[in-house]
Amino acid sequence: MNIAILIDAENVLPGHADLIFAHAKKLGDVVSKEIFGAASALSSWVAPVLKYAIHPNLTIKAAKGKNSSDIALVIGAMDLLVQGGIDCAIIASSDSDFSALSVRLRNAGIEVVGMGTDKSNELWRTACSSFVVLSNQKPAQAPRQESAPQAEAPGKSGQKQAAKKPARQAAATHEERIAVIEKLISKRLEAHGGRVQTSTLFPSLNQLPEYRVDRQGSGKKPLNYLTSTYGETFRFEDAADGQNWVSLPGVAPVAPPAPEAEEAPAETPEAAGEAAAPEEMVMEETVAEAAVAPQAEAAGTPEPEAAEEGYVTPQQITDRLVAGGFDADIASQVTGIFAESASYRAAYNKLRSVFGNNTGRDYYQRAKEILTSPEA
C-alpha cells in the first residue's frame, strides 16, 4: 500500500515524528512526506525533517489568526488525489478543520489515518478511517550502558568508535547526484528483468542522500521528479491496472488491453454495449489510428478512402490542432507524442517532460478538447 504523510507542523510536536513514521512503516511504503507550517513552527522540526527526508512547505501568515498552513496542507492533499497512486493518507494533526478533507479523500477511495493528541475532538476522529492517539510526552529512550563495565579496555572502546560511521554526504553537484541515482535505478531494473513499478523504487531511493538532496531541491513530487529528470534515460509508462512503471530502453512497454474494435472492426461501440464516455472513445480512435497511419505509409499501402468512417491520419490530427489555435510546429510534435504513446497517461507525462509541467498539461487539455469536440 502506498502511503502519503501530511504533517501540520503548527499542531504536532516534532517529538511525535518517530511514532508517525513507525506507524506508517507498518502500513506500507511511504511514497510522499510533506510538512506544512510557518517558519517558527518548521524551525523546531529541522531534525525530523533531515532524519526522514520530509519535504518542508513554508507558509506565510498575512495576518494574525490566519490558517495559511491548513489551507496549504489541503491543497497538497488534493494534489496527491489528482496525481493518483496513493492508497492511504496519514494526516498528523489534532485540528478538526481537516474533517471535510478526510471525508473527501475517503469518498475517492483513499484510506485516511488521523494522528493527533488525546484532546482531538470526536468529529475529527470519526471523519478518519482510523485514528491514532499521539502521546503528549516524547517516549524516553532506554539506556544502553547497563551491561557495560565502568572501565572498558582501550581496544574495545576503539572498536565501538570505529563502528559509528558518519552518515555519507551527498555528491556536491547536480550531475554527480544524477549519475549515482541512475546507477541505482539501473541495478534495480537489471535485477528484475528490465521493468519495475516506480513505487518499489522509492524505499531504496530514499536511502540515497543524493536522491533526497536533488529531489527536494527540485521542489517536485517524487514521480514528477523522476519522469522529468530521467525521462530520457528510462521509459516511464502507465499500465492498464493504473500502476506506474519504469523500464530500461529496449524493453517492450506494458501493453494496454486491446479494444473490442480491433477484434471486430465492423462492430460499433453501441452494438458492443461499451459504457465508455464519448470523449474517451474519440480520443481512443484518434490516438490508435494516428499510430497506424505512418506504418501504412511506410509499407507502401494506400490510405483508406475519405469516406471510410473513423479513419483519421496524423496530418488530419495536426490540421485540427492548428485550426484550434496550435502553432503548426507544436501541433506536429503533439500529434507525434500522442501517436507513439501507449496510453493517455503516457502521452500526458511525455508532453510535460518535453514542454514543462504547466505548458505540457495545457497542451494535453487543449488537444483533448479539440480532438473530442463534436465539430472536429
Contacts in CASP RR format, 6 or more apart in sequence:
PFRMAT RR
TARGET T0000
AUTHOR 0000-0000-0000
METHOD contacts of the structure
MODEL  1
MNIAILIDAENVLPGHADLIFAHAKKLGDVVSKEIFGAASALSSWVAPVL
KYAIHPNLTIKAAKGKNSSDIALVIGAMDLLVQGGIDCAIIASSDSDFSA
LSVRLRNAGIEVVGMGTDKSNELWRTACSSFVVLSNQKPAQAPRQESAPQ
AEAPGKSGQKQAAKKPARQAAATHEERIAVIEKLISKRLEAHGGRVQTST
LFPSLNQLPEYRVDRQGSGKKPLNYLTSTYGETFRFEDAADGQNWVSLPG
VAPVAPPAPEAEEAPAETPEAAGEAAAPEEMVMEETVAEAAVAPQAEAAG
TPEPEAAEEGYVTPQQITDRLVAGGFDADIASQVTGIFAESASYRAAYNK
LRSVFGNNTGRDYYQRAKEILTSPEA
1 27 0 8 1.000
1 28 0 8 1.000
1 29 0 8 1.000
1 87 0 8 1.000
1 88 0 8 1.000
1 111 0 8 1.000
2 28 0 8 1.000
2 29 0 8 1.000
2 31 0 8 1.000
2 85 0 8 1.000
2 86 0 8 1.000
2 87 0 8 1.000
2 88 0 8 1.000
2 199 0 8 1.000
3 24 0 8 1.000
3 27 0 8 1.000
3 28 0 8 1.000
3 29 0 8 1.000
3 30 0 8 1.000
3 31 0 8 1.000
3 32 0 8 1.000
3 86 0 8 1.000
3 87 0 8 1.000
3 88 0 8 1.000
3 89 0 8 1.000
3 90 0 8 1.000
4 30 0 8 1.000
4 31 0 8 1.000
4 32 0 8 1.000
4 33 0 8 1.000
4 34 0 8 1.000
4 77 0 8 1.000
4 80 0 8 1.000
4 86 0 8 1.000
4 88 0 8 1.000
4 89 0 8 1.000
4 90 0 8 1.000
5 20 0 8 1.000
5 21 0 8 1.000
5 24 0 8 1.000
5 30 0 8 1.000
5 32 0 8 1.000
5 33 0 8 1.000
5 34 0 8 1.000
5 54 0 8 1.000
5 89 0 8 1.000
5 90 0 8 1.000
5 92 0 8 1.000
6 34 0 8 1.000
6 35 0 8 1.000
6 36 0 8 1.000
6 73 0 8 1.000
6 76 0 8 1.000
6 77 0 8 1.000
6 89 0 8 1.000
6 90 0 8 1.000
6 91 0 8 1.000
6 92 0 8 1.000
7 20 0 8 1.000
7 34 0 8 1.000
7 35 0 8 1.000
7 36 0 8 1.000
7 45 0 8 1.000
7 54 0 8 1.000
7 92 0 8 1.000
7 93 0 8 1.000
8 36 0 8 1.000
8 37 0 8 1.000
8 69 0 8 1.000
8 70 0 8 1.000
8 73 0 8 1.000
8 91 0 8 1.000
8 92 0 8 1.000
8 93 0 8 1.000
8 95 0 8 1.000
8 98 0 8 1.000
9 35 0 8 1.000
9 36 0 8 1.000
9 37 0 8 1.000
9 38 0 8 1.000
9 41 0 8 1.000
9 42 0 8 1.000
9 44 0 8 1.000
9 45 0 8 1.000
9 69 0 8 1.000
10 36 0 8 1.000
10 37 0 8 1.000
10 38 0 8 1.000
10 41 0 8 1.000
10 69 0 8 1.000
11 92 0 8 1.000
11 93 0 8 1.000
11 94 0 8 1.000
11 95 0 8 1.000
11 116 0 8 1.000
12 20 0 8 1.000
12 92 0 8 1.000
12 93 0 8 1.000
12 94 0 8 1.000
12 115 0 8 1.000
12 116 0 8 1.000
12 134 0 8 1.000
13 134 0 8 1.000
13 138 0 8 1.000
14 44 0 8 1.000
14 45 0 8 1.000
14 47 0 8 1.000
14 48 0 8 1.000
15 48 0 8 1.000
15 138 0 8 1.000
16 92 0 8 1.000
16 115 0 8 1.000
16 116 0 8 1.000
16 134 0 8 1.000
16 135 0 8 1.000
16 138 0 8 1.000
17 45 0 8 1.000
17 48 0 8 1.000
17 51 0 8 1.000
17 52 0 8 1.000
18 139 0 8 1.000
19 115 0 8 1.000
19 132 0 8 1.000
19 134 0 8 1.000
19 135 0 8 1.000
19 139 0 8 1.000
20 90 0 8 1.000
20 92 0 8 1.000
20 115 0 8 1.000
20 134 0 8 1.000
21 30 0 8 1.000
21 52 0 8 1.000
23 90 0 8 1.000
23 113 0 8 1.000
23 115 0 8 1.000
23 132 0 8 1.000
24 30 0 8 1.000
24 90 0 8 1.000
27 88 0 8 1.000
27 90 0 8 1.000
27 113 0 8 1.000
28 88 0 8 1.000
29 199 0 8 1.000
29 200 0 8 1.000
29 202 0 8 1.000
29 203 0 8 1.000
30 202 0 8 1.000
30 206 0 8 1.000
31 85 0 8 1.000
31 86 0 8 1.000
31 199 0 8 1.000
31 202 0 8 1.000
31 222 0 8 1.000
32 55 0 8 1.000
32 80 0 8 1.000
32 86 0 8 1.000
32 221 0 8 1.000
32 222 0 8 1.000
33 52 0 8 1.000
33 53 0 8 1.000
33 54 0 8 1.000
33 55 0 8 1.000
34 54 0 8 1.000
34 55 0 8 1.000
34 57 0 8 1.000
34 73 0 8 1.000
34 76 0 8 1.000
35 42 0 8 1.000
35 45 0 8 1.000
35 49 0 8 1.000
35 54 0 8 1.000
35 55 0 8 1.000
35 56 0 8 1.000
35 57 0 8 1.000
36 57 0 8 1.000
36 59 0 8 1.000
36 69 0 8 1.000
36 70 0 8 1.000
36 72 0 8 1.000
36 73 0 8 1.000
37 57 0 8 1.000
37 58 0 8 1.000
37 59 0 8 1.000
37 68 0 8 1.000
37 69 0 8 1.000
37 72 0 8 1.000
38 58 0 8 1.000
38 59 0 8 1.000
38 60 0 8 1.000
38 61 0 8 1.000
38 68 0 8 1.000
38 69 0 8 1.000
39 58 0 8 1.000
41 69 0 8 1.000
42 49 0 8 1.000
42 56 0 8 1.000
42 58 0 8 1.000
45 54 0 8 1.000
45 56 0 8 1.000
48 54 0 8 1.000
49 56 0 8 1.000
53 206 0 8 1.000
53 212 0 8 1.000
53 216 0 8 1.000
55 216 0 8 1.000
55 219 0 8 1.000
57 72 0 8 1.000
57 73 0 8 1.000
57 76 0 8 1.000
59 68 0 8 1.000
59 69 0 8 1.000
59 72 0 8 1.000
60 68 0 8 1.000
61 68 0 8 1.000
62 68 0 8 1.000
67 97 0 8 1.000
70 95 0 8 1.000
70 97 0 8 1.000
70 98 0 8 1.000
73 91 0 8 1.000
73 93 0 8 1.000
73 98 0 8 1.000
73 101 0 8 1.000
74 98 0 8 1.000
74 101 0 8 1.000
77 89 0 8 1.000
77 91 0 8 1.000
77 101 0 8 1.000
77 105 0 8 1.000
79 221 0 8 1.000
80 86 0 8 1.000
80 89 0 8 1.000
80 221 0 8 1.000
81 104 0 8 1.000
81 105 0 8 1.000
81 108 0 8 1.000
81 110 0 8 1.000
83 221 0 8 1.000
83 223 0 8 1.000
83 224 0 8 1.000
85 199 0 8 1.000
85 242 0 8 1.000
85 244 0 8 1.000
86 110 0 8 1.000
87 110 0 8 1.000
87 111 0 8 1.000
88 110 0 8 1.000
88 111 0 8 1.000
88 112 0 8 1.000
88 113 0 8 1.000
89 105 0 8 1.000
89 110 0 8 1.000
89 111 0 8 1.000
89 112 0 8 1.000
89 113 0 8 1.000
90 113 0 8 1.000
90 114 0 8 1.000
90 115 0 8 1.000
91 98 0 8 1.000
91 101 0 8 1.000
91 102 0 8 1.000
91 112 0 8 1.000
91 113 0 8 1.000
91 114 0 8 1.000
91 115 0 8 1.000
91 128 0 8 1.000
92 114 0 8 1.000
92 115 0 8 1.000
92 116 0 8 1.000
92 134 0 8 1.000
93 114 0 8 1.000
93 115 0 8 1.000
93 116 0 8 1.000
94 116 0 8 1.000
94 117 0 8 1.000
94 119 0 8 1.000
94 120 0 8 1.000
94 124 0 8 1.000
95 124 0 8 1.000
96 120 0 8 1.000
96 121 0 8 1.000
96 123 0 8 1.000
96 124 0 8 1.000
96 127 0 8 1.000
98 124 0 8 1.000
98 127 0 8 1.000
99 123 0 8 1.000
99 124 0 8 1.000
99 127 0 8 1.000
100 127 0 8 1.000
102 112 0 8 1.000
102 114 0 8 1.000
102 124 0 8 1.000
102 127 0 8 1.000
102 128 0 8 1.000
103 127 0 8 1.000
105 112 0 8 1.000
106 112 0 8 1.000
106 129 0 8 1.000
111 129 0 8 1.000
111 130 0 8 1.000
112 127 0 8 1.000
112 128 0 8 1.000
112 129 0 8 1.000
113 128 0 8 1.000
113 129 0 8 1.000
113 130 0 8 1.000
113 131 0 8 1.000
113 132 0 8 1.000
114 124 0 8 1.000
114 125 0 8 1.000
114 128 0 8 1.000
114 130 0 8 1.000
114 131 0 8 1.000
114 132 0 8 1.000
115 131 0 8 1.000
115 132 0 8 1.000
115 134 0 8 1.000
116 131 0 8 1.000
116 132 0 8 1.000
116 133 0 8 1.000
116 134 0 8 1.000
117 133 0 8 1.000
117 134 0 8 1.000
117 136 0 8 1.000
118 133 0 8 1.000
118 136 0 8 1.000
120 131 0 8 1.000
120 133 0 8 1.000
124 131 0 8 1.000
125 131 0 8 1.000
167 209 0 8 1.000
168 209 0 8 1.000
169 209 0 8 1.000
170 177 0 8 1.000
170 208 0 8 1.000
170 209 0 8 1.000
170 210 0 8 1.000
170 212 0 8 1.000
170 213 0 8 1.000
170 214 0 8 1.000
171 177 0 8 1.000
171 179 0 8 1.000
171 180 0 8 1.000
171 210 0 8 1.000
174 214 0 8 1.000
176 210 0 8 1.000
177 210 0 8 1.000
177 211 0 8 1.000
177 213 0 8 1.000
177 214 0 8 1.000
178 214 0 8 1.000
178 229 0 8 1.000
178 230 0 8 1.000
180 208 0 8 1.000
180 210 0 8 1.000
181 205 0 8 1.000
181 208 0 8 1.000
181 210 0 8 1.000
181 211 0 8 1.000
181 214 0 8 1.000
181 230 0 8 1.000
182 230 0 8 1.000
182 233 0 8 1.000
184 204 0 8 1.000
184 205 0 8 1.000
184 208 0 8 1.000
184 211 0 8 1.000
185 201 0 8 1.000
185 205 0 8 1.000
185 230 0 8 1.000
185 234 0 8 1.000
185 246 0 8 1.000
186 248 0 8 1.000
188 196 0 8 1.000
188 200 0 8 1.000
188 201 0 8 1.000
188 204 0 8 1.000
189 195 0 8 1.000
189 196 0 8 1.000
189 234 0 8 1.000
189 246 0 8 1.000
189 247 0 8 1.000
189 248 0 8 1.000
190 248 0 8 1.000
193 251 0 8 1.000
194 247 0 8 1.000
194 248 0 8 1.000
194 251 0 8 1.000
195 245 0 8 1.000
195 246 0 8 1.000
195 247 0 8 1.000
195 248 0 8 1.000
195 251 0 8 1.000
195 254 0 8 1.000
196 245 0 8 1.000
196 246 0 8 1.000
196 247 0 8 1.000
197 243 0 8 1.000
197 244 0 8 1.000
197 245 0 8 1.000
197 246 0 8 1.000
198 223 0 8 1.000
198 226 0 8 1.000
198 236 0 8 1.000
198 244 0 8 1.000
198 245 0 8 1.000
198 246 0 8 1.000
199 243 0 8 1.000
199 244 0 8 1.000
201 226 0 8 1.000
201 246 0 8 1.000
202 222 0 8 1.000
205 211 0 8 1.000
205 222 0 8 1.000
206 212 0 8 1.000
214 225 0 8 1.000
214 229 0 8 1.000
215 222 0 8 1.000
215 225 0 8 1.000
218 225 0 8 1.000
218 228 0 8 1.000
218 229 0 8 1.000
219 225 0 8 1.000
220 228 0 8 1.000
223 244 0 8 1.000
224 352 0 8 1.000
224 357 0 8 1.000
226 236 0 8 1.000
226 246 0 8 1.000
227 236 0 8 1.000
227 349 0 8 1.000
227 352 0 8 1.000
227 353 0 8 1.000
228 352 0 8 1.000
228 353 0 8 1.000
228 356 0 8 1.000
228 357 0 8 1.000
230 236 0 8 1.000
231 353 0 8 1.000
233 249 0 8 1.000
234 246 0 8 1.000
234 247 0 8 1.000
234 248 0 8 1.000
234 249 0 8 1.000
235 246 0 8 1.000
235 247 0 8 1.000
235 248 0 8 1.000
235 249 0 8 1.000
235 250 0 8 1.000
235 251 0 8 1.000
235 253 0 8 1.000
236 244 0 8 1.000
236 245 0 8 1.000
236 246 0 8 1.000
236 346 0 8 1.000
236 349 0 8 1.000
237 244 0 8 1.000
237 245 0 8 1.000
237 246 0 8 1.000
237 247 0 8 1.000
237 253 0 8 1.000
237 254 0 8 1.000
237 342 0 8 1.000
237 343 0 8 1.000
237 346 0 8 1.000
238 244 0 8 1.000
238 245 0 8 1.000
238 342 0 8 1.000
238 343 0 8 1.000
238 345 0 8 1.000
238 346 0 8 1.000
238 349 0 8 1.000
239 245 0 8 1.000
239 254 0 8 1.000
239 256 0 8 1.000
239 343 0 8 1.000
240 254 0 8 1.000
240 256 0 8 1.000
240 257 0 8 1.000
240 343 0 8 1.000
242 345 0 8 1.000
245 254 0 8 1.000
247 253 0 8 1.000
253 342 0 8 1.000
253 346 0 8 1.000
254 342 0 8 1.000
255 342 0 8 1.000
256 342 0 8 1.000
256 343 0 8 1.000
259 284 0 8 1.000
259 288 0 8 1.000
260 267 0 8 1.000
260 272 0 8 1.000
260 274 0 8 1.000
261 267 0 8 1.000
261 269 0 8 1.000
261 272 0 8 1.000
261 285 0 8 1.000
264 272 0 8 1.000
269 276 0 8 1.000
269 281 0 8 1.000
274 281 0 8 1.000
276 284 0 8 1.000
278 372 0 8 1.000
279 368 0 8 1.000
279 372 0 8 1.000
282 371 0 8 1.000
282 372 0 8 1.000
282 376 0 8 1.000
283 344 0 8 1.000
283 368 0 8 1.000
283 371 0 8 1.000
283 372 0 8 1.000
285 310 0 8 1.000
285 312 0 8 1.000
286 312 0 8 1.000
286 317 0 8 1.000
286 338 0 8 1.000
286 371 0 8 1.000
287 338 0 8 1.000
287 339 0 8 1.000
287 341 0 8 1.000
287 344 0 8 1.000
287 347 0 8 1.000
289 310 0 8 1.000
289 311 0 8 1.000
289 312 0 8 1.000
289 313 0 8 1.000
290 312 0 8 1.000
290 313 0 8 1.000
290 314 0 8 1.000
290 317 0 8 1.000
290 335 0 8 1.000
290 336 0 8 1.000
290 338 0 8 1.000
290 339 0 8 1.000
291 339 0 8 1.000
291 340 0 8 1.000
293 303 0 8 1.000
293 312 0 8 1.000
293 313 0 8 1.000
293 314 0 8 1.000
293 339 0 8 1.000
294 314 0 8 1.000
294 339 0 8 1.000
296 303 0 8 1.000
297 303 0 8 1.000
303 311 0 8 1.000
303 313 0 8 1.000
304 311 0 8 1.000
314 335 0 8 1.000
314 336 0 8 1.000
314 339 0 8 1.000
317 335 0 8 1.000
317 338 0 8 1.000
317 371 0 8 1.000
318 328 0 8 1.000
318 331 0 8 1.000
318 332 0 8 1.000
318 335 0 8 1.000
320 370 0 8 1.000
320 371 0 8 1.000
320 376 0 8 1.000
321 330 0 8 1.000
321 331 0 8 1.000
321 334 0 8 1.000
321 335 0 8 1.000
321 367 0 8 1.000
321 370 0 8 1.000
321 371 0 8 1.000
322 328 0 8 1.000
322 331 0 8 1.000
323 370 0 8 1.000
324 366 0 8 1.000
324 370 0 8 1.000
326 334 0 8 1.000
326 363 0 8 1.000
326 366 0 8 1.000
326 367 0 8 1.000
326 370 0 8 1.000
330 363 0 8 1.000
333 354 0 8 1.000
334 351 0 8 1.000
334 363 0 8 1.000
334 367 0 8 1.000
337 347 0 8 1.000
337 350 0 8 1.000
337 351 0 8 1.000
337 354 0 8 1.000
338 347 0 8 1.000
338 367 0 8 1.000
341 347 0 8 1.000
341 350 0 8 1.000
347 364 0 8 1.000
348 361 0 8 1.000
348 364 0 8 1.000
351 360 0 8 1.000
351 361 0 8 1.000
351 363 0 8 1.000
351 364 0 8 1.000
352 360 0 8 1.000
352 361 0 8 1.000
352 364 0 8 1.000
354 360 0 8 1.000
355 363 0 8 1.000
370 376 0 8 1.000
END
